[in-house]
Amino acid sequence: MNLKYQNQIKIILLLIFSTSALYFLLARLGFIFPLTDITEVLCIKGCPSLQAVHYPVSGNELLNYSQTVEEIIGKNIDKAKTSILIEKSKYRITLYYHKKPVKSYPVVFGSSPKGDKLQEGDRRTPEGIFRIKDLYPHPSWSKFMWLDYPNAASWRKHFQAKSQGEISWFNSIGGQVGIHGVFQGRDKIIDKQQNWTWGCPSLKNQDVDELYKVVEVGTLVEVVP
């Protein structure tokens, strides 16, 4: 193998390595989707339906809020059968069991509550269908149920907004969105519907504690305007 050919191989390998490193860095920073999501983001196998999953409770009242979940459906709860609907305009989050509404809680959002989340720092709560990817105790907000935002649908909306000039191409999509509580002793901000987060849905601590016990990784969470 002559020296010229060896140098060409080295240059090609260096370009491959550099391109891969740049891609993974951009993906980590939220500027481009992970390669594992490419078929869904680009709808190579067709885009999934975005039809509503839950039938919302009529009116603006909180369903069974004075009762515990255990009092309503018993102790032996199959977490695989629970799901959540978040209605931003009604400041309401409802637990569903076997696709039937069980109990509602008051909830607040980011300080820009109207509109879908399109980029990091817009203080909006993302809309769509998500899954809980992790859940754990939080040192400041009692519990944290981490959603899988951004998912493929989030990326499609993000790039559509960029292509239409709604947001800058230099802005990232953001992340770290989850359902959590409030600082200790601050439940009143929920009662007053004060939107204080960066985009996460926030409940009273006693409410997020109860919800935390009946969901699991993979639980479906639907967020509507």
N, C-alpha and C positions, 0 to 999 in steps of 0.2 A: 504494500500500500504506500503510494508516494505521499510526500509531505503535503502537497496541495490538497489531495483528497482528505487527508486526516484533518486539516484545518477546516475544510468545508463541513465535515461531520461535527466538529466541535462547535462551529457557528450555529448549525441547525439545532444541536442539543441545547445550546445556550438560549436560543430563541424560544424553543419549546418550554424550557424551564422558566424563563423570564415571563412568558405569556401566561403560563399556568399560575405562577406566583402572583402576578398582577390580578388575574381573574379571581383567585381565592381571596385576595386582600379586598377587592371591590365587593365581593359577595359578603364578606365578614362585616364590612362597613355599611352594607345596605344599599349599595349603588346598583347591584345586579343580582338576579336570582341565582340560587344554587343550581348546579348542573342536574341534580337529582329531580328538580321540578320542571325541567325544560319541556317535557311532553305535555304537562298540564298547562303551563304558562302560555305556550304557543298553540295550545289546543290541537296538537298533532293527531290525537285520537278523538277529537271533538270536545267542545267545551261542555262541562257538566251543567245540569239544570240549576238555576239559582232560585227555584220556587221556594216559597215560604214553607217552613217545616211545622210550625206551631199555629194553632188557632188561638188568637189572643183572647184574654178575658174581656168581656164587654165593659164599657164604662172606664172610669179612672180610679176606682176603688182598689184597695189592697185585699186580695183574696185570703181569707183565713189568717190574717196577720196576728190575731190575738191567740192563736193556737200554735203548738209546736208541731213540727213535721211528724214526730213520733205519735202524737195524739191523733193525727189525721190518717196516717197510713200504717201505723204500727212500727215495731222495732226491727223486724226482719225485712230490711229494704235491700232490694237488688239494685246496686249502684249502676249496673249495666243498662237499667231501664229508665234512669233519670236523664233529664235534659233541661236546658235553661233558655228562656226567652227574655231578652232585654229590650224594653221599649223606651227609647231615649226621650221622645216627646211627652211620655206619661211618667217619666222618672220612676219606672217600675221594672223590677226584675222578678220573674215568676219561675218557680220550680215546677217541672212536669214529671209525672211518673206514668209510665205506659202511655205516653203522649196525651195525658190528661192533666190539666192544671191542678196543682196541689196547694201552693201557698205563694203569695207575693210579698215582696219587700220593697221599701223605698230605696232609691239609689240615685247618686249624682255622678257627674262625668267630668270631662276636661273643661277648661275655662272657655273653650269655643265649642259649645255642645252641638250646634247645628252643622250638618254636612258630614260627609264621609271623610275618614282619615286618608290622606293622599301622600303625606310626606312627614319626615321627622320634624318635630317642633311645632306642628300646627295646632296642637292641644285639642285635637278632635278624637272622638271615639270611633274606631273602625266599625263599619257596618258589613254584614254578611254572615256567613256560616263558618264557625270555627270549632276547634276542638281544644280541650284542656290538654296541654303538653306536659305540664308538671304542676304540682301543688305542694306548698310547704309553709310552715310558720314564718311570719315576718316579724323582724325585731321592732318595727314601728307601727305597722298597720294590721296587727293580729295574724291574719292569714293572707296568702297570695295564691291565686289560681291562675297560672300563666297560660295565656291563649297562644295558639299557633299563628298569630299574626307576625309577619306577613305570610299568607299562604298564596297559592297560585292565583286565585281570584284577586287578591290584593295587589299582586305584581302587575296583573293585566290592567287594573284601574290606574295604577301608578304610572305605567308607561303611556297609557292613553292620555292621561292628564299632561304628561310631558309633551307628547306629540301635538296636543291641541294648544299648547302654550299656557296652560293653567298654572304650571309650576316649572321651575328651572330644571334644566338637565343636570345641574350640579348638585341638586338636592337628593338626599337619600330617603329611603322609604320609612325608616324608623323601626321600632320594635319594642320589646319588653312591655307588652300590654297585658294586663291581667286584672282579675276581679280581686279587690282587697278591702280592708277595713279603713279605719281612720286613726289618727293619733289618739292616745288614751284620753278619755274625757271630752272628746270633740264630737260626740254624736249629734249635737244640735245643728251642725252644718248639713247633715242629711235632712233633718226636719225642715230646715230653711231652704232646701234645694240650692245650696251654694256649690256651684261647679268649681272645684278647687284643684283637680288633678291635671296631669299632663295628657290625659286621654283615657286613663283607666276608669272603669266603673268602680265606684266606692260605696260600700254599705256601712251601716253601724256594725261595731265589732261583734255584738251578740248575734247579729244576723249572718255575718260572714262566717262566724264560727259554726252556726247550725248548717249552713249551706255546704261548708267544707266537709262535713261529716257524711254527706249523702252523695257526693260526686267522686269521680276518679279520673285518672289519666285516660283520655279518649272521650270523655263526656262532651256531647254536642252543645254548643252555645250559639244561639242565633241572636244577632243584634239588628234591630230595625230602627228606622228614623223615629 
